[in-house]
Amino acid sequence: MNNILITSAGQRVSLVRAFQKEIKKIDENGKVFTVDLNPVLAPACHVSDGYKQINRVTESNYIANLLEICKSWDIKIIIPTIDTELLILAKHKSFFLQNGIIPIISSENFIEKCRDKRIINEFFKEKNIEIPKQFDKDNMSFPLFIKPYDGSLSKDIFLIKEPSELTDYHMQNPKLMFMEYIDQTIYDEYTVDTYYDKKGELKCVVPRKRIFVRAGEVNKGVTQKNEIENYVRQNIPQIDGAVGCLTMQFFFHPGDKRIIAIEINPRFGGGYPLSYLAGANYPGWILKEYLLGENISYFDGWESNLLMLRYDDEILVHNYEG
């Protein structure tokens, strides 16, 4: 039986449903299971074919716990969804492969690059991809943008409009990077869903414009065929160690066509369901590659100008006693 496990499922209802739809195309008995730190309060767990609670990823027995769960459900593929899982899964990828389980995870080396914004900036420059101008603390231009090189969830993010707004915290924190402020009244922000096959070769690029973001995740967005698609295809057609869905962040100036790279997250992003509904079937390609052994051809037939407007819905859990 070909079963799939989505970890830290949280609110990834659409991702669970996408994999449920695709697994049925190749195995009518295939199921999509989920784990979460608190599965009863995770909506995606309630739409999956079954769920379990899992230990915190920082606990020493996390990997043993995850393997035990995988064996209990006859899991063939693991789909991680949050940054904190990526490195530990990459470190133990061969361990899971030895047990007949395939984590869809990029290499440890590439994930470490993505987790450190200083290193990923060097990666971009090597690929002739522009990044925001960088400043040192003795030579700054205002307004400027400050963020940590290893941050996530918008923690320690600062817009500094003038020198008087700088504090000792900014100047003395070794993790903070000082860079050009990209004015979002002039530039459009894009998340780009890319798919890299098991050889690290690029197979799809879907730029989606972020119209409105809520709690760090796109709430309103639209797919757009524009200069970003060819830019990514020409500059990074292959990445050593890249596997599956990678979400890349870019700013794009619609007038002078300047494209500025910000970061890469080597996992499914929260807004990926828009790309799926536009025809970029990454869940289906994962199953074809890793379960059926098929090769994936480059695909650019996804629907452009598809607008996604998200809204709140309800998952009802009866007899809850929490």
C-alpha positions as CSV (number, residue, x, y, z in Angstrom):
1,M,0.0,0.0,0.0
2,N,1.3,3.5,-0.9
3,N,0.6,5.7,2.0
4,I,1.8,9.3,2.5
5,L,2.6,11.2,5.7
6,I,2.4,14.9,6.0
7,T,4.2,16.2,9.1
8,S,3.3,19.3,11.1
9,A,0.1,19.3,9.2
10,G,-1.5,22.3,11.1
11,Q,-3.8,24.2,8.7
12,R,-2.5,22.5,5.5
13,V,-6.0,21.3,4.6
14,S,-5.6,22.0,0.9
15,L,-2.2,20.2,0.7
16,V,-3.7,17.1,2.4
17,R,-6.6,17.1,0.0
18,A,-4.3,17.5,-3.0
19,F,-2.3,14.5,-2.0
20,Q,-5.4,12.5,-1.3
21,K,-6.7,13.2,-4.8
22,E,-3.4,12.4,-6.5
23,I,-2.7,9.1,-4.6
24,K,-6.0,7.7,-5.6
25,K,-5.0,8.1,-9.3
26,I,-2.2,5.5,-8.8
27,D,-3.4,3.4,-5.8
28,E,-7.1,3.3,-4.9
29,N,-6.2,2.1,-1.5
30,G,-3.5,4.7,-0.8
31,K,-4.1,7.0,2.1
32,V,-2.7,10.3,3.4
33,F,-1.9,10.5,7.1
34,T,-0.8,13.4,9.2
35,V,1.1,14.1,12.4
36,D,1.2,17.2,14.5
37,L,2.4,18.3,17.9
38,N,-1.3,18.9,18.8
39,P,-3.3,17.1,16.2
40,V,-6.7,17.6,17.7
41,L,-6.3,21.3,17.2
42,A,-4.9,20.9,13.7
43,P,-7.6,21.2,11.0
44,A,-5.6,19.3,8.4
45,C,-5.4,16.3,10.7
46,H,-9.1,16.0,10.8
47,V,-9.4,15.9,7.0
48,S,-6.6,13.4,6.6
49,D,-7.1,9.6,6.7
50,G,-5.8,9.4,10.2
51,Y,-3.5,11.3,12.6
52,K,-1.2,10.9,15.5
53,Q,0.5,13.2,17.9
54,I,4.3,13.4,17.5
55,N,7.1,14.6,19.7
56,R,8.5,18.0,19.3
57,V,11.2,18.1,16.6
58,T,13.8,19.3,19.1
59,E,13.3,16.2,21.3
60,S,16.0,13.5,21.2
61,N,13.6,10.7,20.3
62,Y,11.8,12.6,17.5
63,I,13.3,10.5,14.7
64,A,12.5,7.2,16.5
65,N,9.0,8.4,17.1
66,L,8.5,9.4,13.5
67,L,9.9,6.1,12.2
68,E,7.6,4.2,14.6
69,I,4.6,6.1,13.2
70,C,5.7,5.5,9.6
71,K,5.9,1.8,10.2
72,S,2.5,1.6,11.9
73,W,0.9,3.2,8.8
74,D,3.1,1.6,6.1
75,I,4.2,5.0,5.0
76,K,6.2,5.2,1.7
77,I,6.6,9.0,1.4
78,I,7.1,11.8,4.0
79,I,6.2,15.4,3.1
80,P,7.6,17.9,5.6
81,T,6.0,21.4,5.9
82,I,7.9,23.6,8.3
83,D,11.4,24.9,8.5
84,T,12.4,23.4,11.8
85,E,11.9,19.8,10.5
86,L,14.0,20.1,7.4
87,L,17.5,19.8,8.7
88,I,16.9,16.9,11.0
89,L,15.0,15.0,8.3
90,A,17.8,15.7,5.8
91,K,20.4,14.4,8.4
92,H,18.4,11.2,8.8
93,K,17.3,10.8,5.2
94,S,19.4,7.6,4.6
95,F,18.1,6.1,7.8
96,F,14.5,6.4,6.5
97,L,15.5,5.1,3.0
98,Q,17.0,2.1,4.7
99,N,13.5,1.4,6.1
100,G,11.8,1.8,2.8
101,I,10.5,5.3,3.5
102,I,11.3,8.3,1.2
103,P,11.4,11.8,2.8
104,I,10.9,14.4,0.0
105,I,13.7,16.5,1.4
106,S,16.6,18.4,-0.2
107,S,20.2,17.7,0.8
108,E,21.6,18.7,4.2
109,N,24.0,21.0,2.5
110,F,21.4,22.8,0.5
111,I,19.0,23.2,3.4
112,E,21.9,24.7,5.5
113,K,22.4,27.3,2.7
114,C,18.7,28.2,2.7
115,R,18.6,28.5,6.5
116,D,21.4,31.1,6.5
117,K,20.5,34.2,4.5
118,R,24.2,35.2,4.2
119,I,25.0,31.9,2.4
120,I,21.9,31.9,0.2
121,N,22.8,35.4,-0.9
122,E,26.2,34.1,-2.0
123,F,24.3,31.3,-3.9
124,F,22.2,33.9,-5.7
125,K,25.2,35.9,-6.6
126,E,27.0,32.9,-8.0
127,K,23.9,32.3,-10.2
128,N,23.9,36.0,-11.4
129,I,20.7,36.7,-9.5
130,E,20.4,40.1,-7.9
131,I,19.9,40.5,-4.2
132,P,19.2,43.6,-2.1
133,K,22.2,45.9,-1.6
134,Q,24.0,45.0,1.6
135,F,25.4,47.6,4.1
136,D,27.9,47.4,6.8
137,K,27.3,49.2,10.1
138,D,29.8,52.0,9.3
139,N,28.3,52.8,5.9
140,M,24.5,52.8,5.7
141,S,21.9,54.4,3.5
142,F,18.4,55.1,4.7
143,P,15.7,53.8,4.7
144,L,17.2,50.4,5.4
145,F,15.8,46.9,6.3
146,I,17.2,44.8,9.1
147,K,16.6,41.1,9.6
148,P,18.5,38.1,11.1
149,Y,20.5,35.8,8.9
150,D,18.8,32.8,10.4
151,G,15.3,34.2,11.2
152,S,11.8,33.0,10.4
153,L,8.2,34.0,11.1
154,S,9.1,37.7,10.8
155,K,10.9,37.8,14.1
156,D,13.5,40.6,14.6
157,I,12.5,42.4,11.3
158,F,13.0,46.2,11.3
159,L,12.4,49.0,8.9
160,I,14.7,51.9,9.8
161,K,13.8,55.1,8.2
162,E,16.5,57.4,9.7
163,P,19.6,57.0,11.9
164,S,17.9,58.0,15.1
165,E,15.8,54.9,15.0
166,L,18.8,52.6,15.3
167,T,19.4,51.2,18.8
168,D,22.1,49.4,20.6
169,Y,20.2,46.2,20.0
170,H,20.5,46.7,16.2
171,M,24.1,47.6,16.3
172,Q,25.3,45.0,18.7
173,N,23.3,41.9,17.6
174,P,25.7,39.8,15.4
175,K,22.9,38.0,13.7
176,L,21.3,41.1,12.2
177,M,21.8,41.9,8.5
178,F,21.6,45.5,7.2
179,M,20.3,45.8,3.6
180,E,18.5,47.9,1.1
181,Y,14.8,48.6,1.8
182,I,12.6,47.4,-1.0
183,D,9.6,49.7,-1.2
184,Q,6.5,47.6,-1.6
185,T,4.5,50.5,-2.9
186,I,6.8,50.3,-5.9
187,Y,7.8,46.6,-6.1
188,D,5.5,43.6,-6.2
189,E,6.3,40.7,-4.0
190,Y,6.2,37.2,-5.5
191,T,6.4,33.7,-4.1
192,V,7.6,31.4,-6.8
193,D,6.7,27.7,-6.5
194,T,9.4,25.7,-8.3
195,Y,9.7,22.0,-8.7
196,Y,13.1,20.2,-8.9
197,D,13.2,16.5,-9.8
198,K,15.3,13.9,-8.0
199,K,18.3,14.9,-10.1
200,G,18.0,18.6,-9.0
201,E,16.7,19.7,-12.4
202,L,14.1,22.4,-12.7
203,K,10.7,21.2,-14.0
204,C,8.3,24.0,-13.3
205,V,8.2,27.7,-12.2
206,V,5.0,29.4,-11.1
207,P,5.3,33.0,-9.9
208,R,2.3,34.1,-7.8
209,K,1.9,37.7,-6.8
210,R,1.2,38.2,-3.1
211,I,-1.7,40.6,-3.0
212,F,-2.5,40.3,0.7
213,V,-0.7,38.4,3.5
214,R,-2.2,37.3,6.8
215,A,-0.1,35.9,9.6
216,G,2.8,35.4,7.2
217,E,0.8,33.4,4.7
218,V,-0.7,34.6,1.4
219,N,-4.4,35.2,1.8
220,K,-5.0,36.7,-1.6
221,G,-2.8,35.9,-4.6
222,V,-2.7,35.5,-8.3
223,T,-0.5,33.4,-10.7
224,Q,1.3,35.4,-13.3
225,K,3.4,34.5,-16.3
226,N,6.0,37.2,-16.4
227,E,9.8,37.8,-16.6
228,I,10.4,36.0,-13.3
229,E,9.5,32.6,-14.9
230,N,12.2,32.9,-17.5
231,Y,14.7,34.5,-15.1
232,V,14.5,31.5,-12.8
233,R,14.6,29.0,-15.6
234,Q,17.7,30.7,-17.2
235,N,19.6,31.2,-14.0
236,I,18.9,28.2,-11.8
237,P,17.9,25.3,-14.2
238,Q,19.7,22.9,-11.8
239,I,20.5,23.0,-8.1
240,D,22.6,20.3,-6.5
241,G,20.7,18.7,-3.7
242,A,17.4,20.4,-4.4
243,V,14.4,18.1,-4.3
244,G,10.6,18.6,-4.8
245,C,8.8,21.9,-4.1
246,L,11.0,24.9,-3.3
247,T,9.4,28.3,-2.6
248,M,11.4,31.3,-3.7
249,Q,10.8,34.9,-2.7
250,F,11.4,37.7,-5.2
251,F,10.6,41.4,-5.5
252,F,9.7,42.6,-9.1
253,H,9.6,46.1,-10.4
254,P,6.8,46.1,-13.1
255,G,8.3,49.2,-14.8
256,D,12.1,48.6,-15.1
257,K,11.7,44.8,-14.7
258,R,14.2,44.6,-11.9
259,I,14.1,41.3,-10.1
260,I,15.5,40.9,-6.6
261,A,15.8,37.6,-4.8
262,I,15.2,37.4,-1.1
263,E,15.2,33.7,0.0
264,I,14.5,30.1,-0.7
265,N,12.4,27.8,1.5
266,P,13.0,24.2,0.5
267,R,9.5,22.9,1.2
268,F,5.9,23.4,0.2
269,G,4.8,27.0,1.0
270,G,1.4,27.8,2.6
271,G,0.2,29.3,-0.7
272,Y,1.2,26.4,-2.9
273,P,-2.5,25.3,-3.4
274,L,-2.9,28.2,-5.8
275,S,-0.2,26.7,-8.0
276,Y,-1.8,23.3,-7.8
277,L,-5.2,24.6,-8.8
278,A,-3.5,26.4,-11.7
279,G,-2.3,23.0,-13.0
280,A,1.2,22.7,-11.5
281,N,0.7,19.3,-10.0
282,Y,3.7,18.8,-7.7
283,P,2.0,16.2,-5.5
284,G,1.2,14.1,-8.6
285,W,4.8,14.5,-9.9
286,I,6.2,13.4,-6.5
287,L,4.2,10.3,-6.6
288,K,5.1,9.6,-10.3
289,E,8.8,10.1,-9.6
290,Y,9.2,8.3,-6.3
291,L,6.6,5.6,-6.4
292,L,6.3,4.9,-10.1
293,G,9.9,5.7,-11.2
294,E,8.7,8.1,-14.0
295,N,10.6,11.1,-15.3
296,I,9.0,14.5,-15.2
297,S,9.1,16.8,-18.2
298,Y,9.3,20.6,-18.0
299,F,5.8,22.0,-17.6
300,D,4.7,25.6,-18.3
301,G,1.1,24.9,-19.1
302,W,-0.3,26.2,-15.8
303,E,-3.0,28.8,-15.8
304,S,-1.9,32.4,-15.6
305,N,-3.9,35.2,-13.9
306,L,-5.7,32.7,-11.7
307,L,-6.8,34.7,-8.6
308,M,-7.1,33.0,-5.2
309,L,-9.2,34.6,-2.4
310,R,-9.0,32.6,0.8
311,Y,-11.6,32.6,3.6
312,D,-12.1,31.0,6.9
313,D,-14.0,27.7,7.1
314,E,-14.8,25.4,10.0
315,I,-13.7,21.9,11.0
316,L,-16.0,20.5,13.7
317,V,-14.7,18.0,16.2
318,H,-17.4,16.3,18.2
319,N,-17.0,15.2,21.8
320,Y,-13.9,17.3,22.3
321,E,-12.7,17.2,25.9
322,G,-9.6,19.3,25.8
